[in-house]
Amino acid sequence: MVQAYILIQTEVGKAAAVAREISGIPGVTQAEDVTGPYDVIVRAEARNVDELGKLVVAQIQAVNGITRTLTCPIVHI
């Protein structure tokens, strides 16, 4: 299992709506609208890195109002 945080920038005023929509996507375990340089932070999981990439590109980035994403896979050192 691969887990990651996905940091999202949205169009002005769209953070809450984006977080709500993303929270319903399978594989997303948490989606919160926040303040700071990013507008939404998502925690997601997938079976492997390829599936994580598909989740981000095909489903999360397809949500209306998103302008940029940064995916940060979780590592256990």
C-alpha positions as MATLAB code, in Angstrom:
seq = 'MVQAYILIQTEVGKAAAVAREISGIPGVTQAEDVTGPYDVIVRAEARNVDELGKLVVAQIQAVNGITRTLTCPIVHI';
ca = [
       0.000    0.000    0.000;
       1.290    3.455   -0.982;
       0.044    6.526    0.855;
       0.588   10.166   -0.058;
      -0.336   13.712    0.775;
      -1.532   15.707   -2.213;
      -1.166   19.471   -1.868;
      -3.631   21.355   -4.040;
      -3.937   24.938   -5.213;
      -7.390   26.025   -6.359;
      -9.056   28.944   -8.045;
     -10.026   31.714   -5.621;
     -13.036   30.761   -3.530;
     -13.109   27.111   -4.663;
     -11.203   25.373   -1.832;
     -14.213   24.143    0.178;
     -16.040   22.832   -2.890;
     -12.910   21.101   -4.182;
     -12.277   19.440   -0.796;
     -15.892   18.215   -0.635;
     -15.783   16.735   -4.116;
     -12.392   15.088   -3.645;
     -13.439   13.512   -0.344;
     -15.876   11.307   -2.285;
     -13.236    9.825   -4.597;
     -12.315    6.198   -3.811;
      -8.767    6.042   -2.461;
      -9.017    9.430   -0.754;
      -8.961    8.975    3.015;
      -9.096   12.652    3.972;
      -9.514   16.019    2.234;
      -9.328   19.307    4.133;
      -9.407   22.920    3.003;
      -6.596   24.844    4.683;
      -4.893   28.235    4.677;
      -1.383   28.962    3.453;
       0.357   28.361    0.128;
      -1.985   25.424   -0.608;
      -5.764   25.478   -0.428;
      -6.571   21.783    0.050;
      -4.526   18.933    1.529;
      -5.560   15.387    0.681;
      -4.399   12.083    2.125;
      -4.802    9.207   -0.310;
      -3.813    5.580   -0.656;
      -3.423    3.131   -3.512;
      -2.070   -0.368   -4.094;
       1.115    0.907   -5.780;
       2.743    4.026   -7.221;
       1.169    3.507  -10.649;
      -2.322    3.346   -9.138;
      -1.553    6.449   -7.067;
      -0.520    8.296  -10.224;
      -3.741    7.267  -11.959;
      -5.769    8.434   -8.956;
      -4.104   11.854   -9.015;
      -4.094   12.442  -12.775;
      -7.375   10.830  -13.833;
      -9.593   11.631  -10.863;
      -8.240   14.321   -8.551;
      -6.854   16.666  -11.219;
     -10.139   16.337  -13.111;
     -12.022   18.143  -10.318;
     -13.203   21.575  -11.432;
     -11.390   24.457   -9.716;
      -7.966   22.835   -9.259;
      -5.042   24.768  -10.728;
      -2.051   22.740   -9.461;
      -1.207   19.628   -7.446;
       1.926   18.380   -5.689;
       2.004   14.717   -4.657;
       4.151   13.782   -1.647;
       4.393   10.009   -1.112;
       4.772    8.951    2.512;
       8.004    7.134    3.365;
       8.874    5.305    6.558;
      12.598    5.707    7.271;
];
